């Protein structure tokens, strides 16, 4: 059981790394950081593949945290 959870954690972490690396950058220095935050709140919405990639990354992050908790409980 522990081996399966560890393997699942490895697969989730690799998927999470890939999801983060595939996302496009949002800022180009200090001015990009300020305007990027305003754009995400008020303006330009993510479309298509960007939105899907954000959702997949969020789901994988939650799965990573939940799986880490389960792994901690199993190992203690």
N, CA, C and O atoms as a GROMACS GRO file, in nm:
protein
  304
    1UNK      N    1   0.083  -0.120   0.000
    1UNK     CA    2   0.000   0.000   0.000
    1UNK      C    3   0.087   0.126   0.000
    1UNK      O    4   0.060   0.221  -0.074
    2UNK      N    5   0.191   0.125   0.084
    2UNK     CA    6   0.279   0.241   0.092
    2UNK      C    7   0.353   0.260  -0.040
    2UNK      O    8   0.372   0.374  -0.085
    3UNK      N    9   0.393   0.152  -0.102
    3UNK     CA   10   0.463   0.161  -0.230
    3UNK      C   11   0.373   0.222  -0.338
    3UNK      O   12   0.419   0.302  -0.419
    4UNK      N   13   0.246   0.184  -0.338
    4UNK     CA   14   0.151   0.239  -0.434
    4UNK      C   15   0.134   0.389  -0.413
    4UNK      O   16   0.130   0.466  -0.509
    5UNK      N   17   0.123   0.431  -0.287
    5UNK     CA   18   0.104   0.574  -0.258
    5UNK      C   19   0.230   0.653  -0.295
    5UNK      O   20   0.220   0.765  -0.345
    6UNK      N   21   0.348   0.594  -0.271
    6UNK     CA   22   0.472   0.661  -0.310
    6UNK      C   23   0.480   0.675  -0.462
    6UNK      O   24   0.520   0.780  -0.513
    7UNK      N   25   0.444   0.571  -0.534
    7UNK     CA   26   0.445   0.576  -0.680
    7UNK      C   27   0.345   0.679  -0.731
    7UNK      O   28   0.374   0.753  -0.826
    8UNK      N   29   0.228   0.685  -0.670
    8UNK     CA   30   0.128   0.784  -0.707
    8UNK      C   31   0.179   0.925  -0.681
    8UNK      O   32   0.154   1.016  -0.759
    9UNK      N   33   0.251   0.943  -0.570
    9UNK     CA   34   0.309   1.073  -0.538
    9UNK      C   35   0.411   1.114  -0.643
    9UNK      O   36   0.417   1.231  -0.682
   10UNK      N   37   0.491   1.020  -0.688
   10UNK     CA   38   0.590   1.048  -0.792
   10UNK      C   39   0.523   1.090  -0.922
   10UNK      O   40   0.565   1.186  -0.986
   11UNK      N   41   0.418   1.018  -0.961
   11UNK     CA   42   0.347   1.049  -1.086
   11UNK      C   43   0.280   1.186  -1.077
   11UNK      O   44   0.286   1.265  -1.172
   12UNK      N   45   0.218   1.215  -0.963
   12UNK     CA   46   0.153   1.345  -0.944
   12UNK      C   47   0.256   1.457  -0.947
   12UNK      O   48   0.232   1.562  -1.008
   13UNK      N   49   0.369   1.437  -0.882
   13UNK     CA   50   0.471   1.542  -0.879
   13UNK      C   51   0.529   1.569  -1.017
   13UNK      O   52   0.554   1.684  -1.051
   14UNK      N   53   0.551   1.465  -1.097
   14UNK     CA   54   0.599   1.486  -1.233
   14UNK      C   55   0.496   1.560  -1.317
   14UNK      O   56   0.531   1.647  -1.397
   15UNK      N   57   0.369   1.527  -1.300
   15UNK     CA   58   0.263   1.598  -1.371
   15UNK      C   59   0.254   1.744  -1.328
   15UNK      O   60   0.231   1.832  -1.411
   16UNK      N   61   0.273   1.768  -1.200
   16UNK     CA   62   0.269   1.906  -1.148
   16UNK      C   63   0.386   1.987  -1.202
   16UNK      O   64   0.369   2.103  -1.239
   17UNK      N   65   0.503   1.928  -1.207
   17UNK     CA   66   0.620   1.997  -1.262
   17UNK      C   67   0.596   2.030  -1.409
   17UNK      O   68   0.623   2.141  -1.453
   18UNK      N   69   0.546   1.934  -1.485
   18UNK     CA   70   0.519   1.958  -1.627
   18UNK      C   71   0.414   2.067  -1.645
   18UNK      O   72   0.427   2.152  -1.733
   19UNK      N   73   0.309   2.064  -1.563
   19UNK     CA   74   0.204   2.165  -1.575
   19UNK      C   75   0.254   2.306  -1.547
   19UNK      O   76   0.215   2.401  -1.614
   20UNK      N   77   0.341   2.319  -1.447
   20UNK     CA   78   0.395   2.451  -1.414
   20UNK      C   79   0.489   2.499  -1.523
   20UNK      O   80   0.487   2.616  -1.561
   21UNK      N   81   0.572   2.408  -1.574
   21UNK     CA   82   0.667   2.450  -1.677
   21UNK      C   83   0.600   2.483  -1.810
   21UNK      O   84   0.654   2.563  -1.887
   22UNK      N   85   0.486   2.425  -1.839
   22UNK     CA   86   0.417   2.452  -1.965
   22UNK      C   87   0.341   2.584  -1.964
   22UNK      O   88   0.305   2.635  -2.070
   23UNK      N   89   0.315   2.639  -1.847
   23UNK     CA   90   0.242   2.765  -1.841
   23UNK      C   91   0.330   2.879  -1.888
   23UNK      O   92   0.452   2.878  -1.867
   24UNK      N   93   0.268   2.977  -1.952
   24UNK     CA   94   0.345   3.090  -2.002
   24UNK      C   95   0.373   3.188  -1.888
   24UNK      O   96   0.298   3.197  -1.792
   25UNK      N   97   0.484   3.260  -1.903
   25UNK     CA   98   0.521   3.360  -1.803
   25UNK      C   99   0.426   3.478  -1.808
   25UNK      O  100   0.372   3.511  -1.913
   26UNK      N  101   0.406   3.540  -1.695
   26UNK     CA  102   0.310   3.650  -1.690
   26UNK      C  103   0.375   3.786  -1.665
   26UNK      O  104   0.310   3.889  -1.683
   27UNK      N  105   0.500   3.788  -1.625
   27UNK     CA  106   0.561   3.916  -1.594
   27UNK      C  107   0.695   3.931  -1.663
   27UNK      O  108   0.763   3.832  -1.692
   28UNK      N  109   0.731   4.054  -1.688
   28UNK     CA  110   0.861   4.085  -1.745
   28UNK      C  111   0.922   4.197  -1.662
   28UNK      O  112   0.930   4.311  -1.708
   29UNK      N  113   0.964   4.166  -1.542
   29UNK     CA  114   1.021   4.266  -1.453
   29UNK      C  115   0.915   4.324  -1.360
   29UNK      O  116   0.805   4.269  -1.347
   30UNK      N  117   0.949   4.434  -1.296
   30UNK     CA  118   0.862   4.495  -1.197
   30UNK      C  119   0.734   4.551  -1.260
   30UNK      O  120   0.626   4.535  -1.204
   31UNK      N  121   0.746   4.615  -1.373
   31UNK     CA  122   0.626   4.672  -1.437
   31UNK      C  123   0.531   4.562  -1.482
   31UNK      O  124   0.410   4.580  -1.476
   32UNK      N  125   0.584   4.449  -1.527
   32UNK     CA  126   0.500   4.337  -1.567
   32UNK      C  127   0.430   4.274  -1.449
   32UNK      O  128   0.318   4.225  -1.462
   33UNK      N  129   0.495   4.274  -1.333
   33UNK     CA  130   0.433   4.217  -1.214
   33UNK      C  131   0.313   4.301  -1.169
   33UNK      O  132   0.210   4.247  -1.127
   34UNK      N  133   0.327   4.432  -1.179
   34UNK     CA  134   0.217   4.520  -1.137
   34UNK      C  135   0.102   4.512  -1.236
   34UNK      O  136  -0.013   4.494  -1.196
   35UNK      N  137   0.130   4.525  -1.363
   35UNK     CA  138   0.023   4.521  -1.462
   35UNK      C  139  -0.034   4.382  -1.478
   35UNK      O  140  -0.152   4.367  -1.508
   36UNK      N  141   0.047   4.278  -1.458
   36UNK     CA  142  -0.002   4.142  -1.469
   36UNK      C  143  -0.107   4.111  -1.366
   36UNK      O  144  -0.205   4.042  -1.395
   37UNK      N  145  -0.088   4.161  -1.244
   37UNK     CA  146  -0.188   4.141  -1.139
   37UNK      C  147  -0.317   4.212  -1.170
   37UNK      O  148  -0.425   4.159  -1.145
   38UNK      N  149  -0.306   4.333  -1.224
   38UNK     CA  150  -0.427   4.409  -1.259
   38UNK      C  151  -0.501   4.341  -1.373
   38UNK      O  152  -0.624   4.337  -1.376
   39UNK      N  153  -0.424   4.287  -1.469
   39UNK     CA  154  -0.489   4.220  -1.582
   39UNK      C  155  -0.565   4.097  -1.536
   39UNK      O  156  -0.675   4.070  -1.585
   40UNK      N  157  -0.508   4.023  -1.444
   40UNK     CA  158  -0.574   3.901  -1.402
   40UNK      C  159  -0.700   3.932  -1.322
   40UNK      O  160  -0.794   3.853  -1.321
   41UNK      N  161  -0.703   4.047  -1.255
   41UNK     CA  162  -0.822   4.083  -1.177
   41UNK      C  163  -0.930   4.145  -1.264
   41UNK      O  164  -1.048   4.113  -1.250
   42UNK      N  165  -0.890   4.234  -1.354
   42UNK     CA  166  -0.989   4.313  -1.424
   42UNK      C  167  -1.001   4.286  -1.573
   42UNK      O  168  -1.108   4.303  -1.630
   43UNK      N  169  -0.895   4.244  -1.636
   43UNK     CA  170  -0.895   4.241  -1.781
   43UNK      C  171  -0.892   4.103  -1.841
   43UNK      O  172  -0.980   4.020  -1.820
   44UNK      N  173  -0.788   4.082  -1.914
   44UNK     CA  174  -0.770   3.966  -1.999
   44UNK      C  175  -0.792   3.834  -1.924
   44UNK      O  176  -0.727   3.807  -1.823
   45UNK      N  177  -0.882   3.754  -1.972
   45UNK     CA  178  -0.911   3.623  -1.912
   45UNK      C  179  -0.836   3.515  -1.987
   45UNK      O  180  -0.810   3.526  -2.107
   46UNK      N  181  -0.801   3.410  -1.914
   46UNK     CA  182  -0.733   3.297  -1.978
   46UNK      C  183  -0.831   3.224  -2.069
   46UNK      O  184  -0.949   3.209  -2.035
   47UNK      N  185  -0.783   3.179  -2.183
   47UNK     CA  186  -0.870   3.111  -2.278
   47UNK      C  187  -0.814   2.976  -2.316
   47UNK      O  188  -0.693   2.956  -2.317
   48UNK      N  189  -0.902   2.886  -2.347
   48UNK     CA  190  -0.866   2.758  -2.407
   48UNK      C  191  -0.765   2.677  -2.330
   48UNK      O  192  -0.790   2.634  -2.218
   49UNK      N  193  -0.650   2.657  -2.391
   49UNK     CA  194  -0.546   2.572  -2.335
   49UNK      C  195  -0.490   2.631  -2.206
   49UNK      O  196  -0.454   2.556  -2.115
   50UNK      N  197  -0.481   2.762  -2.197
   50UNK     CA  198  -0.429   2.826  -2.076
   50UNK      C  199  -0.519   2.796  -1.957
   50UNK      O  200  -0.471   2.761  -1.849
   51UNK      N  201  -0.649   2.809  -1.976
   51UNK     CA  202  -0.744   2.784  -1.869
   51UNK      C  203  -0.741   2.637  -1.828
   51UNK      O  204  -0.744   2.606  -1.709
   52UNK      N  205  -0.734   2.548  -1.925
   52UNK     CA  206  -0.727   2.405  -1.897
   52UNK      C  207  -0.600   2.371  -1.820
   52UNK      O  208  -0.603   2.293  -1.725
   53UNK      N  209  -0.489   2.430  -1.861
   53UNK     CA  210  -0.362   2.405  -1.795
   53UNK      C  211  -0.363   2.457  -1.651
   53UNK      O  212  -0.307   2.394  -1.562
   54UNK      N  213  -0.425   2.571  -1.628
   54UNK     CA  214  -0.436   2.625  -1.493
   54UNK      C  215  -0.520   2.533  -1.404
   54UNK      O  216  -0.485   2.507  -1.289
   55UNK      N  217  -0.631   2.483  -1.459
   55UNK     CA  218  -0.716   2.394  -1.380
   55UNK      C  219  -0.647   2.262  -1.350
   55UNK      O  220  -0.655   2.211  -1.238
   56UNK      N  221  -0.578   2.206  -1.450
   56UNK     CA  222  -0.506   2.080  -1.429
   56UNK      C  223  -0.397   2.099  -1.324
   56UNK      O  224  -0.378   2.012  -1.238
   57UNK      N  225  -0.326   2.211  -1.329
   57UNK     CA  226  -0.221   2.238  -1.231
   57UNK      C  227  -0.281   2.252  -1.091
   57UNK      O  228  -0.224   2.202  -0.994
   58UNK      N  229  -0.395   2.318  -1.080
   58UNK     CA  230  -0.460   2.332  -0.950
   58UNK      C  231  -0.504   2.197  -0.895
   58UNK      O  232  -0.486   2.168  -0.776
   59UNK      N  233  -0.562   2.116  -0.980
   59UNK     CA  234  -0.608   1.984  -0.937
   59UNK      C  235  -0.489   1.897  -0.895
   59UNK      O  236  -0.496   1.826  -0.795
   60UNK      N  237  -0.381   1.902  -0.972
   60UNK     CA  238  -0.263   1.824  -0.937
   60UNK      C  239  -0.200   1.873  -0.807
   60UNK      O  240  -0.149   1.793  -0.729
   61UNK      N  241  -0.204   2.004  -0.783
   61UNK     CA  242  -0.150   2.056  -0.657
   61UNK      C  243  -0.231   2.006  -0.538
   61UNK      O  244  -0.175   1.968  -0.435
   62UNK      N  245  -0.363   2.007  -0.552
   62UNK     CA  246  -0.448   1.955  -0.443
   62UNK      C  247  -0.427   1.805  -0.423
   62UNK      O  248  -0.424   1.758  -0.310
   63UNK      N  249  -0.413   1.732  -0.533
   63UNK     CA  250  -0.388   1.588  -0.523
   63UNK      C  251  -0.253   1.562  -0.459
   63UNK      O  252  -0.239   1.467  -0.382
   64UNK      N  253  -0.153   1.644  -0.489
   64UNK     CA  254  -0.021   1.630  -0.429
   64UNK      C  255  -0.027   1.648  -0.278
   64UNK      O  256   0.032   1.570  -0.203
   65UNK      N  257  -0.097   1.751  -0.233
   65UNK     CA  258  -0.109   1.778  -0.090
   65UNK      C  259  -0.185   1.667  -0.019
   65UNK      O  260  -0.144   1.620   0.087
   66UNK      N  261  -0.297   1.625  -0.079
   66UNK     CA  262  -0.376   1.519  -0.018
   66UNK      C  263  -0.298   1.388  -0.012
   66UNK      O  264  -0.303   1.316   0.088
   67UNK      N  265  -0.226   1.357  -0.118
   67UNK     CA  266  -0.148   1.234  -0.121
   67UNK      C  267  -0.032   1.241  -0.021
   67UNK      O  268   0.002   1.139   0.040
   68UNK      N  269   0.028   1.357  -0.003
   68UNK     CA  270   0.134   1.374   0.095
   68UNK      C  271   0.082   1.351   0.237
   68UNK      O  272   0.151   1.292   0.320
   69UNK      N  273  -0.039   1.397   0.263
   69UNK     CA  274  -0.100   1.375   0.395
   69UNK      C  275  -0.127   1.226   0.417
   69UNK      O  276  -0.099   1.173   0.524
   70UNK      N  277  -0.181   1.160   0.316
   70UNK     CA  278  -0.207   1.016   0.326
   70UNK      C  279  -0.077   0.939   0.347
   70UNK      O  280  -0.072   0.845   0.426
   71UNK      N  281   0.026   0.977   0.276
   71UNK     CA  282   0.155   0.911   0.289
   71UNK      C  283   0.214   0.932   0.429
   71UNK      O  284   0.274   0.841   0.485
   72UNK      N  285   0.197   1.051   0.483
   72UNK     CA  286   0.244   1.078   0.618
   72UNK      C  287   0.171   0.995   0.721
   72UNK      O  288   0.233   0.942   0.814
   73UNK      N  289   0.041   0.981   0.706
   73UNK     CA  290  -0.038   0.901   0.798
   73UNK      C  291   0.002   0.754   0.789
   73UNK      O  292   0.013   0.687   0.892
   74UNK      N  293   0.022   0.706   0.669
   74UNK     CA  294   0.061   0.565   0.652
   74UNK      C  295   0.199   0.535   0.709
   74UNK      O  296   0.222   0.426   0.762
   75UNK      N  297   0.290   0.630   0.700
   75UNK     CA  298   0.426   0.605   0.746
   75UNK      C  299   0.444   0.629   0.896
   75UNK      O  300   0.545   0.589   0.953
   76UNK      N  301   0.347   0.692   0.960
   76UNK     CA  302   0.360   0.718   1.104
   76UNK      C  303   0.302   0.608   1.189
   76UNK      O  304   0.306   0.616   1.312
   0.00000   0.00000   0.00000
